Amino acid sequence: MKESNDSIPNYPGTSIRMIPGDVLYSHKTALSSLVVGHSGIVGEDFRIYHVNKWGKKGHADRMPIYLSRHKAGEKLTVLRAVHPNHAINAAKWAKQNIESVESYYYTRDLNDLTKNYCSKFVWQAFYFGSEGKVDLTGHRLHLASKYYIMPAQIYHNLEKIGVFDYDFRVK
């Protein structure tokens, strides 16, 4: 079932429509990541699917909850895949597999879903969602590769659509 444009939300404070498969990237250094940057992927239900070290490791947050994990005024960049079918398949994969994440752990095993972190999960969503055709790093990685996926690699390999910040102290 296709949604009408009226039911598709915009990113906070913008006229940018949320599209399943969009990647949200922040340049942060605290709260939801141990490294510089954090990434999450927009699902078909417009929840943000991401992995962090707090509580349950795999999260499916509505936008207000996702934003509450960031500092007020922090910039988030909307990144978009060039091919819409890759994005929608990644969004579907993320929703179907978020519950597989058991621990927040930096591992170079790209096939391991249980030990995971934010940018690796987003990479996996695109890789597995495209049946191995999309490598967001641009390094032609495959499942036998042993590699850390950093948020900046994803940032540099998707189209920058816009930036928003959300000061959630203001209602």
N, C-alpha and C positions, 0 to 999 in steps of 0.2 A: 504494500500500500504506500503510495507516494503522498508526502505531506504537502500541504499548501504552503506558499511562501510566508503566509501570516503566522504559521505555527513554528517556523524556524527562528530560533532566537538569535539575537545579535550578541557579539562580545560586549561586555560592560562598557558603557560610555562611547560606543562606536556605532557606525552603520555597517560594520563588517558582519555578514551572516556566518553563523557557525556551520561548518560542513563536517559530517562524519569523516574521520581520517585526518583532520587537521591536527597538527602537533603544536602544543603550547610549550614554549621554551622560556625559562626565566634565567636571569644571570645571577641568581641568588647564591648565597654561601651558607645558609643556615636552615633550620627547621626541618625541611623535607629531604635534604641531601647532605652527604658528607663531602661532596666535591663542589666545585664551582659549577653552577647550572643545574637545572632540573627540567625534565620533560615529561609530558603526559600526552595522551592521544584522546581525541574526541570520539566517543562512540555514537552509534546510530540513535541512541536515546539521549544524546547531548550530555551525558555524564563524562567526566574526565577520568580515564583509566591510567593509573600510574602506580609506581612502586616507591615506597619510602620506608624509613626505619621505624616509624611510630605506629604502635598498635598492630592491628592486622596489616600485614605487609603489602598486599595487593589491594588497591582502593578503587572504588567506582564512585567518585564524588560528583555531586551537583555543583554547579559553578560557585555558589556562595561558600560552600565548605572548602572547595579547592582553593579559592582565594584566601580563605582564613588561614591557610597553611603558609602564606607568604606575608612579607612585611608590607605595611601600608605604603602605598605609592610605588611599590616595586613594579618594574616594567616586565610585561609578558609579551613575547613576540609570537604572532600567529604564523605558522609555517604550513605550507600546502604542497602536496605532491602534484607533479605535472599531470599525471594520469589519474583521473577520478576513479577508475575501476580499482587501481591499486590502493587508493585511500579507503574506499568503502570496504574492500576486503580486509584491510588492516584493522579498520574499526570493528568489523565483525569478529575477527580473530581475537582482538584485545578483550572484548566482552566475554567471549567464550572461554578464555584462558586466564583471566585475572585471578580466579580462585585457586589456580595451580601454584601461585607464588606462596612459598612457606617461610622464606627468610630473606632478609635484606643482606645481600652478600655480594661482594665484587669477585666475580669469577670470569675467567676467560673462556669458559665452556659455553659456546653460543647455543648449544642444543638444550641446556639445562633450564627448565622453566621454574623449578622449585627454588633454586638459589638465584636471586635476581636483583636488579637495581633499575632505576628509572629509564635510562637511555638504552640499556640492553633490552628491556621489555618493549620499548617502542621499535627498536630495530627488529626484534623478533616478530612483532605484529606485521610489519611490512614484508619481512622475509618469508615467514610462513604463510601469511595471507596471500602472497603472490606466488606461492609454490616455488620459492627460491629464486625468483626473477629480480627482486628488488633488494639491493644492498645499500642502505642509507649512508654508509661510510664512503662509498665510491672506490673501495679497495678490492672489490670482487671477492668478498668473503663468502665462505660456505660453512656448513656445519662442522667440518673437520678443522676449520681455522680456530686458533686459540688467540683471542683478541679481546681487549677491553674496548667497549663502545662508550665513548665520551659524549656528553650532551652537545658539545661544540661541533662535533663531527656531523651530527644530525642537523644542527643549525646551519652549517655551511653547505648542506646538500639538499635542502628543500627551498622552495620559493618563499621569500619573505612577503607576507600579505599586509601586515600592519602591526602596530604596537599599541598596547593599551596598558593603562595602570588603573588600579582600583583602590581608592582609599576607602576601605570598608569602615572607617570611623564615621564617614558621612553617609547618611541614609536619605 
